[in-house]
Structure formats: C-alpha cells, structure tokens
C-alpha cells in the first residue's frame, strides 16, 4: 500500500472515530498521528513544520486565564448583573443574555461560556416560570455567533489566523460586523418563533422584579482581590490582542504573557490551575495537525486543490463553495478537523487566485455551521446535556427546526456581506 493511500485511510478512519464518538476524539487523533509517524509517512524531523504551536499555546494560555478568573466568581457576577438589568422582562433577558453570551464567547471558548452561563439561565427561567428552551437555544446560537467575531473566539479561527497570518484586528473588522448583524437577526427569529412563550402577566412581572431585587451580584464574588486582578489581566490581554500585529508578536505570546502574569500576580496554586487545562483538547489538536500533515506530505492536498481549481475558476465561485461546504459539513462533523483539512487546500489555491476572502469564507462556514444541528458544536452538546440533567428535553428534531433556519439565514447574511466587500455587485 503506497503512502498516499495510507495517509488517506488514517485520516478517514480518525474522522470516523471522532464522529462516532466510540472512543475519545483525543485518543483517536493520537492514534492516527502515531500511525503516520510510526510508518514514517511524516518524518520525525518534519513534525515541527506541521505542529501549529501558535494555536496550541494560544489555547493553553487562554485556558489558564479563564480557569484562574473563574475562581473569583467573575462570571457568576456578570450573569446576575445581566439578569438584574433585564428588570423582569423575558424579552430583555433573552436579548441581554444573548448579547452577553456573544461578547464572552468572542474572548473565551464557547464551552467555557455556556458552562458558566447556562445554570444561571435555567435558574432565571424557573424563577420566571417560563419555558427555558427559547433561552437555551438563543444562548447556543449566540455563543457560536460570538465565537465567529474574533481571532480567539473559536478554535477554527485560531487555526485560520495562525495559518494565514491574520491579526486580531483583521478578524474583528471582517467577522465582527457579520457577527453583530447575525446576532440581531437570530434574536429576532427566536423571539418570533417563541413569542407566546415569552409573555408574562403584569402581576407576575412585579413578582419577578421583587425576587430579582433579592439577588446580590456582589455575593457571587468569592475573592474580591482575585476578581479585580482577573478583570485587569483580561482587559490587558484583550488590549494586547488589538495591537499584537503592530508590536510584531504572535497571539500565542499574548495569551502566554497573560497566563504568566495572572498566575504571578494572583499567587493562585498553579498545579490546581494546570489540572483544569483541557489537555485532551490540546492533544486532539496536536494529533490532528500531524495527520493532516501526512496528507500534505504525500501530495494529497495538492491533488485535491488541483481538482477544485479545475472546477472553480473565480474567487467568487470559491467563496460560495467553501462557505456552504464548510457550513453544512460543520453541522454534521466536528469543525476542527474540517478546518484543519481545508487550510492547506486554500493555501494551494493561492497559486491561481486571491485567497484572502476565502479565509473569511472558511471561518464563516466552520463557525456558524455548528448552529445547524444539536451535534454541530461542542457548546450545543454541553447545553443540551445540562438541560437534560434538569429534566428539560431538547430533541435532535426540535433543535434541527430552529438550528437550520438560523444557520442558513446567518450564513447567507455573512456570504452577502463578504461578497459585497470582496467580489462586488
């Protein structure tokens, strides 16, 4: 069996194992990476070429910052403050929680965001005696939309930014406006679909307001010193992300600097913080990079790129093809291996066309495609799992009805904006 066939077989088998969830995806990726290294399809000395340390260290640094800040009660404080600002109005709760979820997801990973906010959202819906489903769906959609907006908001964006050398500001200026418009449209769709479920009587509204007055966001703060230091470090890190390209430093360096400073300044136990790092996610990424490297090493990616170029002749056609292919694919399979496979493909397409808009097309499809189905993104699975433990069932079909409408609408809006900006009328 020639190396190219083996590389393809390992990639497809790994992908199948990830989708089937028969074994942990990190184990599947490590197994695939070990196979191509053992068979010398990827020579050991070429591993550094394919192992994207910028992505790995950026994720690691942000995980350390989030896990340290979480100990202060910062995120619970934000959730309670948001609910009180809504003043007992279900529609305001829906809108404000969607906005807060999107903003937090733009600087933290989506899973961390929903883990922090979902319990509070369930508590508030019970308090208001309302159906929690529209609030939970809105939170899921907002987390995936918010993650689209920035370089650090979603793993596919981190991978794309590292591969294409795109800055934080480039992501914000290209994907930020799309995310903002999509968020507004999504909240409007959820409101129209669940309008009757979001209504409360004037009497109940007064009762809810009285209950909310009894909530004290300051009581959620477990360590005021850690709280203040965490806020300061997060603001410092976000500010550095805006200027990292002008300073000539990689985003990973910014994240590692922030992680080092928050551990040094807060004196939190580093062993406890390091234990909370999502090591399986990092090993999954590392293994995946090597498996895709095997496809590059054997020339498979180049052949696929050549086939695509024979059928897609302009940047406009490529923009549409990449966006919709990645969107519908991400609704079914994990967007991380999809992005890992698409990146070298787009690089090879750069020999005959301008691929700059194609990076945004990939980001758009890979991030927003996750809204299509209940298994399309990790945040979806986490929220549905938490809800199920609380006796709230969101079926695959129920999610699909809302998710596909949201996905197709938001992706279409994004494609339209990218088309006008880069292709023209």
TORTIMAR-15081 format. One record per residue (C-alpha): residue number from 1; z negated, y, x negated. Coordinates in steps of 0.5 Angstrom, whole numbers, plus 500, padded with zeros to 3 digits. Each point is the difference from the previous one (the first is absolute). Layout:
<tipas>
NUM / Z / Y / X
...
</tipas>
This chain:
<tipas>
1 / 500 / 500 / 500
2 / 502 / 507 / 497
3 / 495 / 505 / 499
4 / 503 / 505 / 506
5 / 499 / 494 / 505
6 / 493 / 499 / 498
7 / 498 / 508 / 500
8 / 503 / 500 / 507
9 / 497 / 494 / 502
10 / 493 / 502 / 497
11 / 501 / 507 / 504
12 / 502 / 497 / 507
13 / 494 / 495 / 499
14 / 495 / 505 / 498
15 / 503 / 504 / 506
16 / 499 / 495 / 505
17 / 493 / 498 / 498
18 / 498 / 508 / 501
19 / 503 / 500 / 507
20 / 497 / 493 / 502
21 / 493 / 502 / 497
22 / 499 / 493 / 499
23 / 497 / 502 / 493
24 / 497 / 507 / 498
25 / 506 / 504 / 498
26 / 497 / 502 / 493
27 / 500 / 492 / 499
28 / 507 / 500 / 502
29 / 502 / 506 / 495
30 / 496 / 497 / 494
31 / 503 / 493 / 501
32 / 507 / 503 / 501
33 / 499 / 504 / 494
34 / 497 / 495 / 496
35 / 506 / 495 / 501
36 / 505 / 505 / 498
37 / 496 / 501 / 493
38 / 499 / 493 / 499
39 / 507 / 499 / 501
40 / 502 / 506 / 495
41 / 504 / 503 / 505
42 / 496 / 506 / 499
43 / 499 / 500 / 492
44 / 493 / 502 / 499
45 / 501 / 506 / 496
46 / 504 / 503 / 505
47 / 494 / 500 / 505
48 / 498 / 507 / 499
49 / 507 / 502 / 502
50 / 499 / 497 / 507
51 / 493 / 501 / 501
52 / 499 / 507 / 503
53 / 494 / 503 / 497
54 / 500 / 506 / 503
55 / 500 / 497 / 507
56 / 494 / 495 / 498
57 / 496 / 506 / 497
58 / 501 / 505 / 506
59 / 498 / 495 / 505
60 / 494 / 498 / 496
61 / 498 / 507 / 498
62 / 500 / 502 / 508
63 / 496 / 493 / 502
64 / 495 / 503 / 495
65 / 499 / 507 / 503
66 / 500 / 497 / 507
67 / 495 / 495 / 499
68 / 495 / 505 / 497
69 / 501 / 505 / 505
70 / 499 / 495 / 506
71 / 493 / 499 / 497
72 / 499 / 507 / 502
73 / 501 / 500 / 508
74 / 506 / 505 / 499
75 / 505 / 496 / 504
76 / 495 / 499 / 506
77 / 498 / 507 / 499
78 / 508 / 502 / 501
79 / 500 / 495 / 506
80 / 494 / 503 / 504
81 / 502 / 507 / 499
82 / 507 / 499 / 502
83 / 497 / 497 / 507
84 / 496 / 506 / 501
85 / 506 / 505 / 499
86 / 503 / 496 / 506
87 / 495 / 502 / 505
88 / 500 / 494 / 504
89 / 508 / 500 / 502
90 / 503 / 494 / 499
91 / 507 / 503 / 498
92 / 496 / 504 / 495
93 / 497 / 494 / 497
94 / 507 / 497 / 500
95 / 503 / 506 / 496
96 / 495 / 501 / 495
97 / 498 / 493 / 498
98 / 508 / 499 / 499
99 / 500 / 507 / 496
100 / 494 / 498 / 496
101 / 503 / 492 / 499
102 / 506 / 503 / 498
103 / 497 / 505 / 495
104 / 495 / 495 / 497
105 / 506 / 495 / 499
106 / 504 / 505 / 496
107 / 495 / 500 / 495
108 / 497 / 493 / 501
109 / 503 / 493 / 501
110 / 501 / 498 / 507
111 / 495 / 494 / 501
112 / 494 / 504 / 497
113 / 502 / 506 / 505
114 / 500 / 495 / 506
115 / 494 / 496 / 498
116 / 496 / 507 / 499
117 / 502 / 503 / 507
118 / 501 / 494 / 505
119 / 493 / 498 / 501
120 / 498 / 508 / 502
121 / 507 / 500 / 504
122 / 497 / 494 / 504
123 / 493 / 503 / 501
124 / 503 / 506 / 503
125 / 505 / 496 / 505
126 / 494 / 496 / 502
127 / 496 / 507 / 501
128 / 505 / 503 / 504
129 / 501 / 493 / 504
130 / 508 / 501 / 498
131 / 505 / 494 / 498
132 / 500 / 500 / 493
133 / 507 / 497 / 499
134 / 503 / 507 / 500
135 / 496 / 503 / 495
136 / 500 / 494 / 495
137 / 508 / 500 / 501
138 / 500 / 507 / 498
139 / 496 / 499 / 494
140 / 504 / 495 / 498
141 / 506 / 504 / 500
142 / 497 / 506 / 497
143 / 498 / 496 / 494
144 / 507 / 497 / 499
145 / 503 / 507 / 501
146 / 495 / 504 / 496
147 / 501 / 495 / 494
148 / 507 / 502 / 500
149 / 499 / 507 / 499
150 / 497 / 500 / 492
151 / 501 / 496 / 494
152 / 494 / 497 / 500
153 / 499 / 499 / 508
154 / 503 / 493 / 500
155 / 502 / 494 / 495
156 / 507 / 501 / 501
157 / 500 / 507 / 498
158 / 496 / 499 / 494
159 / 505 / 495 / 497
160 / 506 / 504 / 502
161 / 497 / 506 / 497
162 / 499 / 496 / 493
163 / 507 / 497 / 500
164 / 504 / 506 / 502
165 / 495 / 505 / 496
166 / 499 / 504 / 506
167 / 494 / 505 / 501
168 / 494 / 501 / 505
169 / 504 / 507 / 502
170 / 506 / 497 / 501
171 / 497 / 494 / 504
172 / 497 / 506 / 504
173 / 506 / 504 / 501
174 / 504 / 495 / 502
175 / 496 / 495 / 504
176 / 494 / 505 / 502
177 / 505 / 503 / 506
178 / 502 / 494 / 502
179 / 493 / 497 / 501
180 / 498 / 506 / 504
181 / 506 / 500 / 505
182 / 499 / 493 / 501
183 / 492 / 500 / 501
184 / 501 / 505 / 505
185 / 505 / 496 / 504
186 / 496 / 494 / 499
187 / 494 / 503 / 503
188 / 505 / 503 / 506
189 / 502 / 493 / 501
190 / 493 / 497 / 500
191 / 498 / 505 / 505
192 / 506 / 499 / 505
193 / 499 / 492 / 500
194 / 493 / 500 / 501
195 / 499 / 507 / 504
196 / 496 / 497 / 505
197 / 495 / 496 / 495
198 / 498 / 507 / 497
199 / 498 / 503 / 506
200 / 492 / 501 / 502
201 / 497 / 504 / 506
202 / 496 / 507 / 498
203 / 494 / 496 / 501
204 / 501 / 495 / 495
205 / 503 / 505 / 495
206 / 493 / 504 / 501
207 / 496 / 494 / 499
208 / 504 / 498 / 494
209 / 499 / 507 / 497
210 / 493 / 499 / 500
211 / 500 / 494 / 497
212 / 504 / 503 / 494
213 / 495 / 505 / 499
214 / 495 / 495 / 498
215 / 505 / 497 / 495
216 / 498 / 504 / 493
217 / 505 / 499 / 495
218 / 495 / 502 / 494
219 / 496 / 494 / 502
220 / 506 / 496 / 497
221 / 500 / 502 / 493
222 / 496 / 495 / 496
223 / 499 / 504 / 494
224 / 502 / 508 / 500
225 / 501 / 500 / 493
226 / 505 / 495 / 499
227 / 503 / 503 / 507
228 / 501 / 506 / 496
229 / 502 / 497 / 494
230 / 505 / 496 / 503
231 / 503 / 506 / 504
232 / 501 / 504 / 494
233 / 503 / 494 / 496
234 / 505 / 498 / 506
235 / 502 / 507 / 500
236 / 501 / 501 / 493
237 / 504 / 493 / 500
238 / 505 / 503 / 505
239 / 501 / 507 / 497
240 / 502 / 496 / 494
241 / 505 / 496 / 503
242 / 503 / 506 / 502
243 / 501 / 502 / 493
244 / 501 / 494 / 496
245 / 507 / 501 / 499
246 / 499 / 507 / 497
247 / 495 / 497 / 496
248 / 504 / 494 / 498
249 / 495 / 495 / 502
250 / 501 / 494 / 504
251 / 497 / 499 / 507
252 / 496 / 494 / 497
253 / 497 / 504 / 495
254 / 498 / 505 / 505
255 / 496 / 494 / 504
256 / 497 / 497 / 494
257 / 497 / 507 / 498
258 / 497 / 501 / 507
259 / 498 / 493 / 500
260 / 496 / 501 / 493
261 / 497 / 507 / 502
262 / 498 / 498 / 507
263 / 496 / 494 / 496
264 / 498 / 504 / 494
265 / 497 / 506 / 505
266 / 497 / 496 / 506
267 / 497 / 494 / 495
268 / 501 / 495 / 505
269 / 500 / 493 / 498
270 / 507 / 498 / 497
271 / 499 / 493 / 501
272 / 499 / 501 / 507
273 / 506 / 504 / 501
274 / 504 / 496 / 496
275 / 499 / 494 / 504
276 / 502 / 503 / 506
277 / 507 / 502 / 497
278 / 506 / 496 / 504
279 / 501 / 495 / 494
280 / 504 / 496 / 504
281 / 505 / 505 / 502
282 / 501 / 502 / 492
283 / 501 / 493 / 498
284 / 505 / 500 / 506
285 / 504 / 506 / 498
286 / 500 / 497 / 492
287 / 503 / 494 / 502
288 / 505 / 503 / 505
289 / 502 / 504 / 494
290 / 502 / 494 / 496
291 / 503 / 496 / 505
292 / 505 / 506 / 502
293 / 501 / 501 / 492
294 / 502 / 493 / 500
295 / 506 / 502 / 505
296 / 502 / 506 / 495
297 / 499 / 495 / 494
298 / 505 / 495 / 503
299 / 505 / 506 / 503
300 / 499 / 498 / 507
301 / 498 / 507 / 502
302 / 506 / 503 / 496
303 / 505 / 495 / 504
304 / 496 / 502 / 507
305 / 501 / 507 / 498
306 / 508 / 499 / 499
307 / 501 / 496 / 506
308 / 496 / 506 / 504
309 / 505 / 505 / 497
310 / 506 / 497 / 502
311 / 498 / 500 / 507
312 / 496 / 507 / 500
313 / 504 / 506 / 497
314 / 497 / 506 / 501
315 / 492 / 503 / 499
316 / 500 / 501 / 508
317 / 502 / 492 / 501
318 / 495 / 498 / 495
319 / 495 / 505 / 503
320 / 500 / 497 / 507
321 / 501 / 493 / 498
322 / 494 / 500 / 495
323 / 496 / 504 / 505
324 / 501 / 495 / 506
325 / 500 / 494 / 496
326 / 493 / 501 / 497
327 / 497 / 503 / 506
328 / 502 / 493 / 504
329 / 498 / 496 / 494
330 / 493 / 503 / 499
331 / 499 / 499 / 508
332 / 500 / 492 / 498
333 / 498 / 499 / 493
334 / 496 / 504 / 495
335 / 503 / 507 / 498
336 / 497 / 499 / 493
337 / 505 / 494 / 497
338 / 505 / 503 / 504
339 / 500 / 507 / 497
340 / 499 / 496 / 493
341 / 507 / 497 / 501
342 / 503 / 506 / 503
343 / 498 / 504 / 494
344 / 505 / 497 / 495
345 / 505 / 500 / 505
346 / 500 / 507 / 501
347 / 500 / 501 / 492
348 / 506 / 496 / 499
349 / 504 / 504 / 506
350 / 498 / 506 / 496
351 / 507 / 499 / 496
352 / 504 / 502 / 505
353 / 497 / 504 / 505
354 / 494 / 505 / 500
355 / 494 / 496 / 502
356 / 495 / 506 / 501
357 / 500 / 500 / 507
358 / 500 / 492 / 500
359 / 492 / 500 / 497
360 / 498 / 504 / 506
361 / 504 / 495 / 505
362 / 496 / 494 / 497
363 / 494 / 504 / 501
364 / 501 / 502 / 507
365 / 502 / 493 / 502
366 / 495 / 496 / 496
367 / 494 / 504 / 502
368 / 502 / 501 / 508
369 / 503 / 493 / 501
370 / 493 / 498 / 500
371 / 498 / 503 / 506
372 / 505 / 495 / 504
373 / 496 / 494 / 500
374 / 493 / 498 / 500
375 / 501 / 497 / 493
376 / 504 / 505 / 498
377 / 495 / 504 / 495
378 / 493 / 498 / 498
379 / 497 / 505 / 504
380 / 503 / 497 / 506
381 / 496 / 494 / 499
382 / 494 / 503 / 498
383 / 499 / 504 / 506
384 / 502 / 494 / 505
385 / 495 / 496 / 496
386 / 494 / 505 / 501
387 / 502 / 501 / 507
388 / 501 / 492 / 502
389 / 493 / 499 / 497
390 / 497 / 506 / 505
391 / 504 / 496 / 506
392 / 506 / 504 / 500
393 / 506 / 497 / 500
394 / 507 / 503 / 498
395 / 505 / 494 / 500
396 / 506 / 500 / 496
397 / 505 / 502 / 506
398 / 495 / 505 / 502
399 / 501 / 503 / 493
400 / 507 / 499 / 500
401 / 502 / 504 / 506
402 / 497 / 506 / 497
403 / 501 / 499 / 493
404 / 507 / 499 / 500
405 / 501 / 506 / 504
406 / 496 / 504 / 495
407 / 504 / 497 / 494
408 / 507 / 501 / 503
409 / 498 / 507 / 502
410 / 496 / 503 / 494
411 / 505 / 496 / 495
412 / 506 / 503 / 504
413 / 497 / 507 / 499
414 / 499 / 499 / 493
415 / 507 / 498 / 499
416 / 503 / 506 / 503
417 / 495 / 505 / 496
418 / 503 / 496 / 494
419 / 507 / 500 / 502
420 / 500 / 508 / 501
421 / 496 / 501 / 494
422 / 505 / 496 / 495
423 / 506 / 498 / 504
424 / 502 / 506 / 504
425 / 502 / 501 / 507
</tipas>
